[in-house]
């Protein structure tokens, strides 16, 4: 272990559940106002149960989904390929989104081709396993190119879950099955063992280190979403700039500690202008 890296014990937990709705021009002033008690119907620790009870009251949910509903991040490729609701979701509206699966597949091919054009370039993909499975079936050339770049060392994968869930709102068994099913698909498609849990959106909970250790993960890469970190042992140096905090070089890792005492290194990049999951700091030689 390199002496410059100060490994600390820490506990990571989620502090927010995010909901999304279209923002109209007349809502601009509203987003800067604090929420009232009327707009916060229950205490934060009861919010998950409250949301689930509200969702179950929806007639469409009860008729078409029943108990199959899950809390997940936006599965971009699946929404583009399968969703035809009105109005169209943002994932299907260019230039950020794509009108159809063929257009989105073209973007993936462009990304993969950049690895040939720029030999020193390295990419990490944060895909849900079910989306990789779907795009591989519809566009086998993309699967073959991904596998080629992976074997060459230019492409790697993080996360490893089946559907990119918000793990903090699911049960322990659901957390387990997300990794059980997702990692099996990665093995089948690419003979890949995912060892870094890095997600675009929040999915942290206090049991996560224990589950990740059981599945052979080596690192956690927290998202650029709010979460709480409680230091329970050790010291750390932080740099404050413009109201945000950033770790001093050599202090980027803490030990995320689960409820059972399981420990897994977690990379901390506390900079509001950086997306933690895009960093390339985590390497086998680092610790």
Phi, psi and omega in degrees: 000130181293137185292337183288339184269121182263101180278127182242161172267132180212159176239125180258134175213155182279145175239003183211144170245128188257137173237152185234144174208155181300141180255118179267161183300326181286352180269355187302315180292329183294324186293343180267359180267143177292148178290144177267169178300328179293328181275351175243089192290333182219168178294152183306323182287349178252003186295319182300313180296319180298314181298319181296319179296322179292319180296321182294340180283343182292125183300319181297318179300314183295323184283318190258335185247323183059234181266011182278350184295137178226152175272117181222166172286174180288112179282089195303310184296318181295321178296317180295320185281326191242331185284129176227031179286166178234131358288163182295140177290159183301329180297341181257010181246113176294156010271343179291311179272189178223144186291330182206172184296325181297318178296318181292322177300325177297324177294319180296318177299321179297317178298316181293323179294331179297333178292333175279324182286328182237090188304331181275355183285139175236139179235144168243132177254132173251085180247145168290148182297323181293328177288321176299320179296318182291312182291331178292324179288322183276328181229077183299336178294327177292316177301316181295320181290321176301314181295321178298313181291326178295314180294332179282344180092009181268341184229139175219171184232143174237171178089275176090357181283163182290318187226021183052058185279162165278090190300333186290346180253006179252164180285170179299318180294320178296319175303312182299313183293328176303316180282323180299310181287318183294314182294330177296321178294318177299321178294318182293319185281317190231004187052040186254133172255108180287129183237359179239120173269100177231128183229147180295319182246174188290144179200021186275143171208168189284350176263351185302315179304321179296314181294316180298319179299320180297330180264008174084017178288153182246335185217155168244136177240094185299153182278173175272046177238158182298140171203164181258138172235123181250117179279121181247351179196144176092177180235157179210146176256133180236148175252127178254131181211120177063029178089356178246162180247146179219142180286148173289145179306128182100352179241028188283342185253140167233161175270112173285122187248124180278176182297332181268002182095357177300140185234136176216133182299137179234128180277125180252115177238079186277081178215116186297342181266004179239141172268116189302325186285353180264355183289154178249019184292327183287114177218158182299331183280354186284328181222000000 
